[in-house]
Amino acid sequence: MARRLLQGNEAVLLGALRAGATYYAGYPISPSTEILMRASVHAADHPEFRFLQAEDEIASANAIIGASLAGAKSFTATSGPGFSLMQEAIGYAHKVGVPCVFVDVQRVGPATGMPTMPGQGDILQSRYGSSGDYTSLVFYPSSVVECYRYAVEAFNAAEESLSPVVLLTDAFIAHLNEVVDLDAIEVEVKERTLPALASGQTRLFTGVLVYADGEPATADADEYLRQYEEAKARRLTIAERYAFHEYGWNTEAETLLIAYGITRRICQPLASHFALWRPVRIWPVLERELREVAARHRNIVVVEGNDGQYAGVVERVLRRDVARVPLLGGRMSLEAVREGLARLGLLAPEAVGPAGAAR
Amino acid sequence: MERSVVFAGFGGQGLLFAGQVLAHAAVIDELEVLWIPSYGPEMRGGTASCTVIVGDEPIGSPVVDRVDVAVAMNPPSVAKFGRQVAPGGLLIANSSLVEEAYGRDDVEELQVPCTALAREAGDDRLVSLIALGALIARRPIVRPAAVRAAIRKVVAARQPDALRADLAAFAVGLRAGREPVRGRAAAPAPDAAR
């Protein structure tokens, strides 16, 4: 039957396969481990798909970079502390221009934190986790079917931008099982254009700044700027094709909720009282869309599973204060959202009934 | 129509499995459904629960503050989820391990000696399917035939030998749900984690 129950993590893997991924290297870490396990099962049955359980996340990240340079669409999956370990390699991939996908299934941090509880604390790390300046493309789905779709789009964006793209999810979405019909999902797959190693071309891959001929340019600010501006412009141009977002609910409401990933789902029962804007492309920030939507609402509240990481971004873009409802320690409940909104004076506590039960 | 059920107990009682069976049954009955597990890092002995939300329309929020049905297989689960049952809802307690009634007068409370019945059926791990049977008898969220088809689908793939015992346990639960047994079962469970 076409309709089936599917888990978020499994949907990510199936999306990667749909995009044509043929290499996975990773290290087990809750709540991402199902991706690694299913990738290994797939590899056992499909010799053209190569799988490596590496000794750690640093090796995993570097392995997928090598695999990509050798011609494979490659990816890895991890969670917060593993994502931290991968940052140096991610910076290298940005510097060299390597298309690959990093899946970060977020949990409550920092460090080991709360391994089975959902968090959204890697919003800034997904953009600024490595050293230096670079332009990240990051997507964050809110449902199982979106895990599939935006996994494909992450690979597409990687191929077009020649950069490592991050697919964020969270412990809740990852383990959520929803009914999907994968055959009904129409999504295009962008094929690889980057020539592989051993294809007859000579290429130099190095993290250090070099001229086109391979000579070091380590004292040439103009060369740095030339390369940096070219990469930034290319990434931003490509990102325009992936401007995924959602605006809806009660668009006439005074107050706009900004929520993404699992928090967007949790806020659903509030739909008649509030407007919603949801970025799916977290980075680069959807500045134009955000400004247009924000102008229509008197109040803006960011509901997120961290201490204001995206709220700070919204304030910078809009140059106006926004209110915050942080959902910390894995307490992802409508009750917590209602309490936060009531504390802000934006919702009478009794105005919205408890979520669930005999609707 | 939208109905939410939480299955809760200690790890190893098969609660996540029972929730998956219910979810698959909903797909078979062409309903919309979500299944959400929730567990501590411990594999055995720690609390385990899952929530299943079944509806005619695509489910919005997977997080519910109140549930229509709570299936609570040990005392900590009753304590935690008993208050989450919405007025008019159903609380199914495993009376083999849960000695006292929760006692809300706005909630239907059904005590089923799941552990004792599972022992009679030959395997402690059948407790959750017995509880699922009782649930479907009292609240036919999905058809019993859909549950049987779901059990066949989920179990046959993994352990064909277990299939007959699982179907039988579900039938035992259906009967127990139609004729509730009040109070403690005769045989206490010596190794029950509390």
Interface residues (C-beta under 8 A of the other chain):
Chain A: M1 R3 R4 L5 S30 P115 T116 F172 H175 L176 N177 E178 V179 I262 R265 I266 C267 Q268 P269 A271 M332 S333 L334 E335 P354 A355 G356 A357 A358 R359
Chain B: E2 R3 S4 Q20 A23 H24 V27 E30 E32 V33 L34 W35 I36 P37 S38 Y39 G40 P41 I53 G55 I59 G60 S61 P62 V63 V64 D65 R66 V67 D68 A86 G88 G89
